[in-house]
Amino acid sequence: MRLEGLARQTRNTPALAERPGAVSIPKRGRGQEVREIRPFADGDDPRHLDAAATARTGTMQTRTFQEDREQTVLLIADFRRPMLWGTKGRLRSVAAAEALALIGWRVVLDGGAVGCVAITDAGPYVERPRTRARGMALVAGCLARAHLVAMATKLPVTPLVPALLRAAPLAPRGALISLATGLDDLGSGWDATLAALTAKNRVQLILTEDAFETAPPSQPLSYATPNGPARARFAGLVKDREARTVALERPGLTIHRLNTARGAA
């Protein structure tokens, strides 16, 4: 909730996806603000005839209007077990939640609507898109409750793809979907899922990366496996992350890499 102040300072961001709503922008439609007066044409609504302009010109004139639109964003937070760790700064899940909350505040401060889905191994937590600070308060509460549950859950890891397919229909066509995840344990069908999402919506992918992933130690380290302890070098993680980001690029998708050791901005 305290991120509202930071959002006010950094709210000069590019326009997000829009759906019919309450913010007037220069698009032709059926809003309240007149866009232009022009000669009447077949297919125009007779109710929008302008009597004064018609009398003045001697030909039928009609009014067109700027369409009232509303920014809408669906925030999707990955709170599954692979996100619940960190070696420096914050947990990956906490960094993801803060980045999403900042996006949400910017949207509602500009008159838009924000909703969220928090994916946990115990199931999703959902808030449908709403406007104003009250809508953002509900989103913040949803994220907080889901994270508490995620930290206490000992269930097997849920694959991301099926959970994402269940969450996506909550976003109206054309809305922005902001997904914060580390892309761990995807499950099958990731490429097809991403193609389906970008066909209907704009998608913003926030890749959360711990310091261990962006600057791993050069020496071999011990780690646990189901078959016991093992040792390996992790210096190749940096190139792996770079290659993964390049492979994700496609129309309708923007990618932001989030360093968990940095601030929410």
C-alpha positions as CSV (number, residue, x, y, z in Angstrom):
1,M,0.0,0.0,0.0
2,R,2.9,2.4,0.7
3,L,3.9,2.0,-3.0
4,E,1.2,4.5,-3.9
5,G,3.5,7.4,-3.1
6,L,6.2,6.0,-5.4
7,A,3.6,5.4,-8.1
8,R,2.5,9.0,-8.0
9,Q,6.1,10.1,-8.6
10,T,6.7,7.7,-11.5
11,R,3.3,7.6,-13.2
12,N,4.3,9.1,-16.5
13,T,4.3,5.7,-18.2
14,P,3.1,4.6,-21.7
15,A,-0.6,4.0,-22.0
16,L,-1.7,0.4,-21.2
17,A,-4.4,-1.7,-22.8
18,E,-7.9,-0.2,-22.7
19,R,-11.4,-1.4,-22.5
20,P,-14.8,0.5,-22.5
21,G,-14.9,2.6,-19.3
22,A,-14.5,6.0,-17.9
23,V,-11.4,7.8,-19.1
24,S,-11.8,10.0,-22.2
25,I,-9.1,9.6,-24.8
26,P,-9.0,10.7,-28.5
27,K,-10.7,7.6,-30.1
28,R,-14.0,7.7,-32.1
29,G,-16.8,6.2,-30.1
30,R,-19.9,6.9,-28.0
31,G,-18.6,8.9,-25.1
32,Q,-19.6,12.3,-23.8
33,E,-17.1,14.6,-25.6
34,V,-17.8,15.6,-29.2
35,R,-15.0,14.6,-31.5
36,E,-16.2,16.4,-34.7
37,I,-19.2,17.5,-36.7
38,R,-19.3,16.2,-40.2
39,P,-21.8,15.5,-43.1
40,F,-24.3,12.7,-42.3
41,A,-23.5,9.4,-44.0
42,D,-25.3,6.1,-44.4
43,G,-25.0,4.0,-41.3
44,D,-24.7,7.0,-38.9
45,D,-27.0,7.1,-35.9
46,P,-29.9,9.7,-36.6
47,R,-30.0,10.5,-32.9
48,H,-26.6,12.2,-33.3
49,L,-27.8,14.8,-35.9
50,D,-26.7,18.3,-35.0
51,A,-29.7,20.6,-35.6
52,A,-27.8,23.8,-35.5
53,A,-25.1,22.7,-37.9
54,T,-27.7,21.2,-40.2
55,A,-29.6,24.5,-40.3
56,R,-26.5,26.5,-40.8
57,T,-25.1,24.5,-43.7
58,G,-28.4,23.3,-45.3
59,T,-27.2,19.7,-45.3
60,M,-27.6,17.0,-42.6
61,Q,-24.7,17.2,-40.1
62,T,-23.9,14.6,-37.4
63,R,-21.8,14.6,-34.3
64,T,-19.1,12.0,-33.6
65,F,-17.8,11.4,-30.1
66,Q,-14.6,10.4,-28.4
67,E,-14.9,7.0,-26.9
68,D,-14.7,6.7,-23.2
69,R,-12.1,4.1,-22.4
70,E,-10.6,2.6,-19.3
71,Q,-7.1,1.1,-18.8
72,T,-7.3,-2.4,-17.5
73,V,-4.5,-4.6,-16.2
74,L,-4.6,-8.1,-14.8
75,L,-1.6,-8.7,-12.5
76,I,-0.5,-12.3,-12.2
77,A,1.9,-13.1,-9.4
78,D,3.7,-16.4,-9.3
79,F,3.9,-17.5,-5.7
80,R,4.7,-21.1,-6.3
81,R,7.5,-22.7,-4.3
82,P,10.3,-22.0,-6.8
83,M,9.7,-18.2,-6.2
84,L,10.0,-18.4,-2.5
85,W,13.7,-17.9,-2.1
86,G,16.3,-15.2,-2.3
87,T,20.0,-14.8,-1.5
88,K,20.2,-11.0,-1.5
89,G,17.6,-8.2,-0.9
90,R,14.2,-9.8,-1.2
91,L,12.6,-13.1,-2.0
92,R,11.8,-13.5,-5.7
93,S,8.1,-13.6,-4.8
94,V,8.3,-10.4,-2.8
95,A,10.1,-8.6,-5.6
96,A,7.4,-9.8,-8.0
97,A,4.6,-8.6,-5.8
98,E,6.1,-5.2,-5.3
99,A,6.7,-4.7,-9.0
100,L,3.1,-5.7,-9.8
101,A,1.7,-3.5,-7.0
102,L,3.6,-0.5,-8.5
103,I,2.0,-1.2,-11.9
104,G,-1.4,-1.5,-10.3
105,W,-1.1,1.8,-8.5
106,R,-0.1,3.6,-11.6
107,V,-3.1,2.3,-13.4
108,V,-5.7,3.2,-10.8
109,L,-4.1,6.7,-10.3
110,D,-4.7,7.2,-14.1
111,G,-8.4,6.1,-13.7
112,G,-8.0,2.5,-14.8
113,A,-9.0,-0.8,-13.4
114,V,-6.7,-3.4,-11.8
115,G,-7.3,-7.1,-10.9
116,C,-5.0,-9.8,-9.8
117,V,-4.4,-13.6,-9.7
118,A,-1.9,-14.9,-7.2
119,I,-0.8,-18.5,-8.2
120,T,0.2,-20.7,-5.3
121,D,0.7,-24.5,-5.0
122,A,-2.5,-24.5,-2.9
123,G,-4.5,-22.9,-5.6
124,P,-5.2,-19.4,-7.0
125,Y,-6.3,-16.2,-5.2
126,V,-8.3,-13.9,-7.3
127,E,-9.5,-10.3,-7.4
128,R,-11.5,-9.1,-10.5
129,P,-10.5,-5.8,-12.0
130,R,-11.8,-2.7,-10.1
131,T,-11.1,1.0,-10.2
132,R,-9.8,3.5,-7.6
133,A,-7.8,3.1,-4.5
134,R,-10.3,0.6,-3.1
135,G,-9.7,-1.7,-6.0
136,M,-5.9,-1.5,-5.4
137,A,-6.5,-2.2,-1.7
138,L,-8.3,-5.4,-2.6
139,V,-5.5,-6.4,-4.9
140,A,-2.9,-5.7,-2.2
141,G,-4.9,-7.7,0.3
142,C,-5.1,-10.6,-2.2
143,L,-1.4,-10.6,-2.8
144,A,-0.7,-10.5,1.0
145,R,-3.0,-13.4,1.8
146,A,-1.8,-15.5,-1.0
147,H,1.8,-15.0,0.0
148,L,1.1,-16.1,3.5
149,V,-0.5,-19.3,2.3
150,A,2.3,-19.9,-0.2
151,M,5.0,-19.7,2.5
152,A,3.1,-22.2,4.7
153,T,2.2,-24.7,1.9
154,K,4.1,-28.0,1.6
155,L,2.2,-29.3,-1.4
156,P,3.9,-30.4,-4.7
157,V,4.8,-27.6,-7.1
158,T,2.0,-26.7,-9.5
159,P,3.1,-26.3,-13.2
160,L,2.8,-22.7,-14.3
161,V,1.1,-23.3,-17.7
162,P,-2.2,-24.9,-16.4
163,A,-2.5,-22.2,-13.7
164,L,-1.9,-19.5,-16.2
165,L,-4.5,-20.8,-18.6
166,R,-7.1,-20.7,-15.8
167,A,-6.1,-17.2,-14.8
168,A,-6.0,-15.6,-18.3
169,P,-9.8,-15.5,-19.0
170,L,-10.2,-13.0,-16.2
171,A,-8.5,-10.3,-18.4
172,P,-10.9,-8.7,-20.9
173,R,-9.8,-8.8,-24.6
174,G,-7.2,-6.1,-25.2
175,A,-6.3,-5.7,-21.5
176,L,-2.7,-5.8,-20.4
177,I,-1.6,-9.0,-18.6
178,S,1.4,-8.4,-16.3
179,L,3.0,-11.7,-15.3
180,A,5.8,-11.7,-12.7
181,T,7.5,-15.1,-12.5
182,G,10.9,-16.8,-12.7
183,L,9.6,-19.2,-15.3
184,D,10.4,-22.3,-13.2
185,D,8.5,-25.6,-13.6
186,L,6.5,-24.4,-16.6
187,G,4.8,-27.7,-17.5
188,S,4.0,-28.6,-21.1
189,G,2.7,-26.2,-23.8
190,W,4.4,-23.0,-22.7
191,D,5.0,-21.7,-26.3
192,A,1.4,-22.4,-27.3
193,T,0.1,-20.7,-24.1
194,L,2.2,-17.6,-24.7
195,A,0.9,-17.4,-28.3
196,A,-2.7,-17.7,-27.1
197,L,-2.2,-14.9,-24.6
198,T,-0.5,-12.5,-27.0
199,A,-3.2,-13.1,-29.6
200,K,-5.9,-11.8,-27.2
201,N,-4.0,-9.4,-25.0
202,R,-0.8,-7.4,-24.6
203,V,1.5,-9.3,-22.2
204,Q,4.1,-7.9,-20.0
205,L,6.5,-10.5,-18.6
206,I,8.5,-9.5,-15.5
207,L,11.3,-12.0,-15.1
208,T,12.4,-12.1,-11.4
209,E,16.1,-12.8,-11.1
210,D,18.0,-13.3,-7.8
211,A,21.6,-12.2,-7.5
212,F,22.7,-15.8,-7.6
213,E,21.2,-16.0,-11.1
214,T,22.7,-12.8,-12.4
215,A,26.1,-13.0,-10.7
216,P,26.7,-16.7,-9.5
217,P,29.9,-17.7,-7.7
218,S,32.6,-19.1,-9.9
219,Q,33.6,-22.0,-7.5
220,P,31.7,-25.3,-7.3
221,L,28.9,-25.4,-4.8
222,S,27.1,-28.2,-3.0
223,Y,23.3,-28.5,-3.5
224,A,20.6,-31.0,-2.5
225,T,19.0,-33.5,-4.9
226,P,16.4,-36.2,-4.3
227,N,19.2,-38.7,-4.5
228,G,21.4,-36.9,-2.0
229,P,24.0,-34.0,-2.1
230,A,25.8,-33.0,-5.3
231,R,28.3,-30.4,-6.5
232,A,28.3,-28.2,-9.6
233,R,29.4,-24.9,-11.1
234,F,26.7,-22.3,-11.8
235,A,28.7,-19.8,-13.8
236,G,26.6,-20.6,-16.9
237,L,23.4,-19.3,-15.4
238,V,24.0,-15.8,-16.8
239,K,24.3,-17.0,-20.4
240,D,21.3,-19.3,-19.9
241,R,19.2,-16.3,-18.7
242,E,20.3,-14.2,-21.6
243,A,19.4,-16.9,-24.1
244,R,16.1,-17.5,-22.4
245,T,15.1,-13.8,-22.7
246,V,16.0,-13.7,-26.4
247,A,14.0,-16.9,-27.1
248,L,10.9,-15.4,-25.5
249,E,10.8,-12.3,-27.8
250,R,7.7,-12.1,-30.0
251,P,5.0,-9.6,-31.1
252,G,2.6,-8.5,-28.3
253,L,5.1,-9.4,-25.6
254,T,7.3,-7.0,-23.6
255,I,10.0,-8.4,-21.3
256,H,11.4,-6.8,-18.2
257,R,14.1,-8.4,-16.1
258,L,13.7,-7.6,-12.4
259,N,16.7,-7.8,-10.1
260,T,15.4,-8.8,-6.7
261,A,18.2,-6.9,-4.9
262,R,16.9,-3.5,-6.3
263,G,14.0,-1.3,-5.2
264,A,10.5,-1.7,-6.5
265,A,10.8,1.1,-9.1
